[in-house]
Amino acid sequence: MKKPKSLSDVIYYVFVIGFSFLMLYPILWMFGSSLKPETEIFSNAISLIPIEVDWLNYPEGWAGFGGFGFDVYFKNSLFVTGSVVVGAILSSSIVAYGFARLRFRFKKVLFACLLSTVMLPMQITLIPQYILFQQFNWVNTFYPLIVPAFLGGTPFFIFLLIQFIRGIPKELDEAAIIDGCSTFGVFWRIILPLLKPALVTVAIFAFMWSWDDFLSPLIYLNSAEIHTISLGLRNFMDAEAGTSWGPLLAMSSLSLLPQLILFMFFQRYLVEGIATTGLK
C-alpha cells in the first residue's frame, strides 16, 4: 500500500479500512462467538473477543447428533461440490465452444433461449424439476444435485465462457485445422488450455454456490446420512430442545474455511478470468 500524500488520500484509506471492517464484522463475530460459552454469546454480543474461551464448542459440534458426526456432512458436501465443479467445467466449456465457434441451424434461437434462462428464477423450474426427478426415483439421492451440472445446468457459466472464447483469435483455430486438427482437436488442444483463467472462475463460483446451497438439499435429501453441511447446520436448531449456539457457530466457522482457502489460492485467476472476458 502506498503512503498517503494528501488529506484526500488519508480520508480514502480511512473510509476503505472502515468499510472493510463493517463488511468483515459478521464473519469476525462468528469466529469470536464460536469460542464463547453459551451464556456469553448474547450477553456479550457486540464484543469480538471472548472473555472466557470455550474450546468445547468445536468437539461438541464435530460430534454431531443422532449418530452422525459432522465429518459425514463434510464428506457429503465435498462429494457433491466436487462433482458439480467437474460437471460445470466439462459441460459449460463444450457448450460454450459450440456457440462461440461452430455454425449450426437455429444457433441464434438457441442462444436467445440460453440468455432467457439466465434471467429465469430457479423457483419457476423447481416444481417441474422435482416431478421429473421423482419419476426417475432420484429423490433422496445425490443425483438431482449433481447430474444437472453435467448437462450444462448453469447458463451463466456458458455465457461467461462464450464471451471469453470470442476474445481468442480465430486465426489459432484456422492454423490448427491446417495442421490437421479436427473440431474436437481444436477445442482440446487450442481453446481449452487458453480457457484456464475463465475455467478457474467457473470452478470457484460453482464451488461456492454448491457449497452454500441450502434449498436444493432441503428439497431432495431426506435421510440424515446424506445431508450436506447446510442441512447439518440447520439440525443444530431445534424449536423444542433449543438451539446449540456454541457448536452451531463453531461448525459454521469450519464450513467457511474451504471457501476462504480456495479464494486465497485462486483469487488471481478469478480476477483475471472476469477482467479479460470479452476482451480482444
FENBEL-V45496 format. One record per backbone hydrogen bond with DSSP energy under -1.0 kcal/mol. NH is the residue of the N-H (numbers start at 0). CO is the residue of the C=O. E is the energy in kcal/mol with one decimal. If there is no record, write none. Layout:
# FENBEL-V45496
nh=[NH NH]
co=[CO CO]
e=[E E]
This chain:
# FENBEL-V45496
nh=[9 10 11 12 13 14 15 16 17 18 19 20 21 22 23 24 27 28 29 30 31 32 33 34 35 40 43 53 57 59 60 61 62 64 67 69 71 73 74 75 76 77 78 79 80 81 82 83 84 85 86 87 88 89 90 91 92 93 94 95 96 97 98 99 100 101 106 109 110 111 112 113 114 115 116 117 123 128 129 130 131 132 133 134 135 136 137 139 140 144 145 146 148 149 152 157 158 159 160 161 162 163 164 165 167 171 173 174 175 176 177 178 179 180 185 186 187 188 189 190 191 193 195 198 199 200 201 202 203 204 205 206 207 208 209 210 211 217 218 219 220 225 226 231 232 233 234 235 236 241 243 244 247 248 249 250 251 252 253 254 259 260 261 262 263 264 265 266 269 270 271 272 273 274 275 278]
co=[5 6 7 8 9 10 11 12 13 14 15 16 17 18 19 20 23 24 25 26 27 28 29 31 32 36 39 34 54 55 56 57 58 67 64 61 68 69 70 71 72 73 74 75 76 77 78 79 80 81 82 83 84 85 86 87 88 89 90 91 92 93 94 95 96 97 103 105 106 107 108 109 110 111 112 113 120 124 125 126 127 128 129 130 131 133 132 219 137 141 141 142 145 146 147 153 154 155 156 157 158 159 160 161 164 168 169 170 171 172 173 174 176 175 181 182 183 184 185 185 186 189 192 194 195 196 197 198 199 200 201 202 203 204 205 206 207 213 214 215 216 222 223 227 228 229 230 232 233 237 235 242 243 244 245 246 247 248 249 250 255 256 257 258 259 260 261 262 265 266 267 268 269 270 271 275]
e=[-1.8 -2.6 -2.2 -2.6 -2.4 -2.4 -2.6 -2.7 -2.6 -2.8 -2.5 -2.1 -1.9 -2.0 -2.1 -1.5 -2.7 -3.1 -2.0 -2.3 -2.6 -3.0 -1.5 -1.3 -1.4 -1.1 -2.0 -3.3 -1.1 -2.3 -2.2 -2.6 -1.7 -1.6 -1.7 -2.5 -1.4 -2.0 -2.3 -2.4 -2.5 -2.6 -2.3 -2.6 -2.9 -2.4 -2.2 -2.4 -2.4 -2.2 -2.6 -2.7 -2.3 -2.3 -2.5 -1.8 -1.6 -1.8 -2.4 -2.5 -2.0 -1.8 -2.1 -2.4 -2.3 -1.0 -1.1 -2.6 -2.3 -2.1 -2.0 -2.2 -2.3 -2.0 -1.9 -1.1 -1.4 -2.2 -2.2 -2.4 -2.3 -2.8 -2.3 -1.9 -1.4 -1.1 -2.8 -2.8 -1.2 -1.1 -1.5 -2.3 -1.1 -1.2 -1.5 -1.3 -2.7 -2.3 -2.3 -2.4 -2.0 -1.5 -2.8 -2.2 -1.9 -1.1 -2.2 -2.4 -2.0 -2.3 -2.2 -1.6 -1.4 -2.6 -2.3 -1.7 -2.9 -2.9 -1.9 -2.2 -2.9 -1.1 -1.0 -3.1 -2.3 -1.8 -2.4 -2.7 -2.5 -2.4 -2.9 -2.4 -2.6 -2.8 -2.2 -2.8 -2.1 -1.8 -1.8 -2.5 -2.3 -1.2 -1.3 -2.3 -2.6 -1.3 -1.5 -1.3 -1.9 -1.7 -1.6 -1.5 -2.1 -2.7 -2.1 -2.6 -1.9 -2.0 -1.9 -2.1 -2.3 -2.8 -2.3 -2.5 -2.3 -1.8 -1.7 -1.2 -2.0 -2.5 -2.1 -2.8 -1.8 -2.7 -2.0 -1.8]
